Amino acid sequence: TFLQSSHLQHYQRNLYFCVFAHHNIATMGRRPFRCYRYQKNKPYIKSRYCRGVPESKIRIYDVGAKKAPVDLFPFVAHLVCDEKQQISSEALEACRIAINKHLTNTVGKDGYHIRVRVHPFHVIRANKMLSCAGADRLSSGMRHSYGKPIGVAARVDIGQVLLSVRGKDASEPHIVEAIRRGKFKFAGRQKILKSLKWGFTKYPREDYVNMRKNGELSADGNIVKVHNRHGLLEQSALYLAGQE
């Protein structure tokens, strides 16, 4: 009858619309990181329960002359975070590239060593929404709204060192300027601090020089080895050097 045929046409039209919408599904673009800047949730890391996490954008944490001896680069400057926030792996990689590029052009690729001190382990989620014609028919709103992993970020605190750069004393203005340029890749406020320590060691400059002369410290690659007064005498560097 006419009524049945009209119902059939209406059903066919709806079926065609649903198939058309299914083939033209377009998900939202990537969210701006202001959505994830603050530490509002608990740490959520990659595990056997949280699978399908995208790889971190930053894969290299030490750049430059990373094998340079510890005595070669006495000066060190730090980029210190002044806010409790989250920093994306994309921002860390962008900062590393900016600092590396400036120092390569000014100091030379063998005149510095950059070390990124924070690692992005926190997984960022997003509830993917449809943004095509007729998406309101297909989307479920806030039902089952637990999101899928879309990236990773580092959770940082006030006073935490984000990255450190060591070099020669003559390179000090170039290192500070490079870190200043890298600062613009991060949200919030950061401070540039010139350290009183020798390179990446934990010893102040005067103490480092004295301990190196005494033989208490010896260079071991880009760090120092401490000769404490433990163990056998024939294995003690201080005893063999006549210090003890």
Solvent accessible surface area in square Angstrom, and as a share of the most:
residue,aa,sasa,rsa
1,T,127,0.74
2,F,172,0.72
3,L,122,0.61
4,Q,124,0.55
5,S,49,0.31
6,S,42,0.27
7,H,121,0.54
8,L,103,0.51
9,Q,111,0.50
10,H,94,0.42
11,Y,135,0.51
12,Q,98,0.44
13,R,147,0.54
14,N,54,0.28
15,L,94,0.47
16,Y,153,0.58
17,F,62,0.26
18,C,57,0.34
19,V,75,0.43
20,F,101,0.42
21,A,2,0.01
22,H,120,0.54
23,H,142,0.63
24,N,73,0.37
25,I,68,0.34
26,A,50,0.39
27,T,78,0.45
28,M,89,0.40
29,G,64,0.62
30,R,148,0.54
31,R,82,0.30
32,P,64,0.40
33,F,60,0.25
34,R,189,0.69
35,C,58,0.35
36,Y,32,0.12
37,R,56,0.21
38,Y,118,0.45
39,Q,40,0.18
40,K,162,0.69
41,N,94,0.48
42,K,169,0.72
43,P,90,0.57
44,Y,57,0.22
45,I,101,0.51
46,K,123,0.52
47,S,48,0.31
48,R,182,0.67
49,Y,165,0.63
50,C,8,0.05
51,R,175,0.64
52,G,69,0.66
53,V,18,0.10
54,P,52,0.33
55,E,111,0.50
56,S,24,0.16
57,K,113,0.48
58,I,2,0.01
59,R,164,0.60
60,I,92,0.47
61,Y,46,0.18
62,D,38,0.20
63,V,20,0.11
64,G,31,0.30
65,A,19,0.15
66,K,94,0.40
67,K,178,0.75
68,A,9,0.07
69,P,74,0.46
70,V,0,0.00
71,D,59,0.30
72,L,77,0.38
73,F,0,0.00
74,P,17,0.10
75,F,9,0.04
76,V,1,0.01
77,A,0,0.00
78,H,35,0.15
79,L,0,0.00
80,V,17,0.10
81,C,1,0.01
82,D,31,0.16
83,E,44,0.20
84,K,113,0.48
85,Q,0,0.00
86,Q,10,0.04
87,I,6,0.03
88,S,9,0.06
89,S,2,0.01
90,E,54,0.24
91,A,19,0.15
92,L,3,0.01
93,E,35,0.16
94,A,37,0.28
95,C,0,0.00
96,R,22,0.08
97,I,88,0.45
98,A,22,0.17
99,I,0,0.00
100,N,39,0.20
101,K,134,0.57
102,H,23,0.10
103,L,0,0.00
104,T,57,0.33
105,N,116,0.59
106,T,59,0.35
107,V,40,0.23
108,G,27,0.26
109,K,137,0.58
110,D,101,0.52
111,G,11,0.10
112,Y,3,0.01
113,H,0,0.00
114,I,0,0.00
115,R,65,0.24
116,V,4,0.02
117,R,108,0.39
118,V,5,0.03
119,H,83,0.37
120,P,9,0.06
121,F,139,0.58
122,H,12,0.05
123,V,3,0.02
124,I,8,0.04
125,R,65,0.24
126,A,8,0.06
127,N,38,0.20
128,K,112,0.48
129,M,68,0.30
130,L,50,0.25
131,S,68,0.44
132,C,24,0.15
133,A,75,0.58
134,G,21,0.20
135,A,12,0.10
136,D,120,0.62
137,R,153,0.56
138,L,71,0.35
139,S,42,0.27
140,S,67,0.43
141,G,35,0.33
142,M,152,0.68
143,R,184,0.67
144,H,180,0.80
145,S,38,0.25
146,Y,141,0.54
147,G,12,0.12
148,K,135,0.57
149,P,28,0.18
150,I,29,0.15
151,G,7,0.06
152,V,13,0.08
153,A,0,0.00
154,A,2,0.02
155,R,73,0.27
156,V,1,0.01
157,D,71,0.37
158,I,114,0.58
159,G,48,0.47
160,Q,65,0.29
161,V,34,0.19
162,L,0,0.00
163,L,2,0.01
164,S,0,0.00
165,V,0,0.00
166,R,0,0.00
167,G,0,0.00
168,K,92,0.39
169,D,70,0.36
170,A,92,0.71
171,S,10,0.07
172,E,51,0.23
173,P,86,0.54
174,H,72,0.32
175,I,0,0.00
176,V,45,0.26
177,E,49,0.22
178,A,0,0.00
179,I,0,0.00
180,R,98,0.36
181,R,112,0.41
182,G,0,0.00
183,K,52,0.22
184,F,140,0.58
185,K,90,0.38
186,F,15,0.06
187,A,51,0.40
188,G,36,0.35
189,R,148,0.54
190,Q,11,0.05
191,K,99,0.42
192,I,46,0.23
193,L,89,0.44
194,K,116,0.49
195,S,24,0.15
196,L,149,0.74
197,K,79,0.33
198,W,35,0.12
199,G,2,0.02
200,F,37,0.15
201,T,16,0.09
202,K,149,0.63
203,Y,30,0.11
204,P,50,0.32
205,R,69,0.25
206,E,122,0.55
207,D,65,0.34
208,Y,4,0.01
209,V,57,0.32
210,N,81,0.42
211,M,37,0.16
212,R,76,0.28
213,K,154,0.65
214,N,65,0.33
215,G,24,0.23
216,E,39,0.18
217,L,2,0.01
218,S,33,0.21
219,A,48,0.37
220,D,65,0.34
221,G,49,0.47
222,N,30,0.15
223,I,85,0.43
224,V,21,0.12
225,K,104,0.44
226,V,74,0.42
227,H,43,0.19
228,N,88,0.45
229,R,150,0.55
230,H,146,0.65
231,G,74,0.71
232,L,102,0.51
233,L,104,0.52
234,E,116,0.52
235,Q,136,0.61
236,S,22,0.14
237,A,38,0.30
238,L,3,0.02
239,Y,97,0.37
240,L,121,0.60
241,A,70,0.54
242,G,63,0.61
243,Q,94,0.42
244,E,105,0.47
